[in-house]
Amino acid sequence: MVIHFCLAWLKTGSSVSRAFKEIQAASLFQKYLERVSKFTTCKSSGFSFGQEKHSTQKRWVCDRGGKPLSSEQLARELESVLHQGIQELEIVIGGPDGFSASEIKALEPDLRWSFGPLTLPHELAAVIGAEQIYRAWAILRKLPYHAGHGLTKR
C-alpha cells in the first residue's frame, strides 16, 4: 500500500519543500514521512480538486468538522484499510482556510478525521497527521514508540 499525504494548499506539481514557510515544520513533516516509509511506501504532493478517487483507493480528509479519533482508534482505521487490500491511502490536509462544505462533498472522503476542537496552522496539521500515521503503525506493530504514552497509575 502507498500512503500519500496530499497538501491541499499546494498545487499539484509544486515542490512539497515549498509548501512550508517554517523550515522546522517541513523538516519534522519529512522526518515522519521517512518513518512511515519503514512500513510502507509513503509520498507527499500538492492536491487539485477534481482528482478522481479509484476503487483501490481510500481518501481520509483532515478536517475540523470530522470525527476526533484517539491514536488507538486511528490505528484500527488503518488496520481496516490494510485488511481491505487497498492500494493507496490518500490523506488530504487542508490549507489555512480548511475545506468548504462543497469541497468536502467533492472530496468524497472515506473518513473525515479531526484533531479535535483546536484550530491549528495547516503546516502543523500536516506534521500532526504524519506523526499520527506513524504512531498508528507503531501501535499495530506493538513498537515501544507508543507503549510509553498510555495512561499509567501515578
C-alpha positions in Angstrom: 0.0 0.0 0.0 1.1 3.6 -0.6 0.3 6.3 1.9 0.0 9.6 0.1 -0.1 12.9 2.0 -1.8 15.5 -0.1 -1.3 19.1 0.9 -4.4 20.9 -0.4 -2.7 24.4 -0.1 -0.1 23.3 -2.6 -0.8 22.9 -6.3 -0.1 19.6 -7.9 3.3 19.5 -9.4 4.8 22.1 -7.0 7.6 21.1 -4.7 6.5 20.0 -1.3 9.5 21.7 0.2 7.9 25.0 -0.9 4.7 24.1 0.9 6.1 25.0 4.3 7.0 28.6 5.4 8.7 27.2 8.5 11.7 25.1 7.8 11.3 23.3 11.1 7.8 22.2 10.2 9.0 21.0 6.8 11.8 19.0 8.5 9.5 17.4 11.0 7.0 16.5 8.3 9.7 14.9 6.3 11.0 13.0 9.3 7.6 11.4 9.9 7.2 10.5 6.2 10.6 8.8 6.4 9.5 6.9 9.5 6.2 5.8 7.8 8.3 4.7 4.8 9.9 2.0 7.0 6.4 0.3 7.0 5.1 1.1 3.5 5.7 3.4 0.6 5.0 7.0 1.6 4.9 10.1 -0.5 3.6 13.7 -0.4 2.4 16.2 -3.0 0.1 19.0 -3.7 -3.6 18.4 -4.4 -6.0 19.6 -7.0 -9.7 19.2 -6.6 -11.4 17.1 -9.2 -8.8 14.2 -8.8 -10.9 11.1 -9.2 -10.9 8.6 -6.4 -10.3 5.0 -7.6 -11.9 1.8 -6.2 -8.5 0.7 -5.0 -8.0 3.9 -3.1 -9.3 5.3 0.2 -9.3 9.0 1.0 -9.1 10.4 4.5 -9.6 14.1 4.9 -8.3 16.0 7.9 -11.0 18.5 8.7 -12.2 20.2 11.9 -15.7 19.0 11.1 -14.5 15.4 11.1 -14.5 12.7 13.8 -12.0 13.2 16.5 -10.1 9.9 16.9 -7.7 8.7 19.6 -4.4 7.2 18.3 -5.7 3.7 19.0 -8.9 4.4 17.0 -6.8 5.7 14.2 -4.7 2.6 14.3 -7.9 0.5 14.0 -9.0 2.5 11.0 -5.6 2.0 9.3 -5.7 -1.7 10.1 -9.1 -1.9 8.5 -7.7 -0.3 5.3 -4.8 -2.7 5.3 -7.2 -5.7 5.5 -9.3 -4.4 2.6 -6.4 -4.7 0.2 -6.4 -1.0 -0.6 -3.5 0.1 -2.9 -3.4 3.8 -1.8 -4.5 5.7 1.2 -4.7 9.4 0.4 -4.6 11.7 3.4 -5.7 15.2 2.4 -4.7 18.1 4.7 -6.5 21.4 4.2 -4.9 24.8 3.8 -5.2 27.8 6.0 -9.0 28.1 5.5 -9.7 24.4 5.7 -12.4 23.0 3.4 -15.7 24.4 2.5 -18.8 22.1 2.6 -18.8 21.8 -1.2 -15.1 20.9 -1.2 -15.8 18.2 1.4 -18.6 16.8 -0.7 -16.4 16.8 -3.8 -13.6 15.0 -1.9 -15.9 12.1 -1.1 -13.9 11.2 2.0 -14.0 7.7 3.3 -13.0 9.2 6.7 -13.2 12.8 7.9 -10.7 12.9 10.7 -10.4 15.8 13.2 -7.6 16.7 15.6 -10.2 18.0 17.9 -11.6 21.4 18.6 -8.3 23.2 18.4 -7.5 25.5 15.4 -4.1 24.5 14.1 -1.9 26.2 11.4 -2.1 24.0 8.3 1.6 23.3 8.4 1.4 22.0 11.9 -1.7 19.9 11.0 0.4 18.2 8.3 3.1 17.4 10.9 0.5 16.1 13.3 -1.2 14.0 10.6 2.1 12.4 9.6 3.1 11.7 13.2 -0.3 10.1 14.0 0.0 7.8 10.9 3.5 6.8 12.1 2.1 6.3 15.6 -0.8 4.1 14.2 1.8 1.9 12.5 3.7 1.7 15.8 0.6 0.7 17.6 -0.2 -2.0 15.0 3.3 -3.3 15.2 3.4 -3.0 19.0 6.5 -0.9 18.9 7.8 1.0 22.0 7.2 4.4 20.4 3.6 4.3 21.5 3.9 1.9 24.5 5.1 4.6 27.0 2.3 7.1 26.2 -0.7 5.2 27.6 -2.4 6.1 30.9 -0.4 5.0 33.9 -1.0 5.0 37.6 0.7 7.8 39.5 
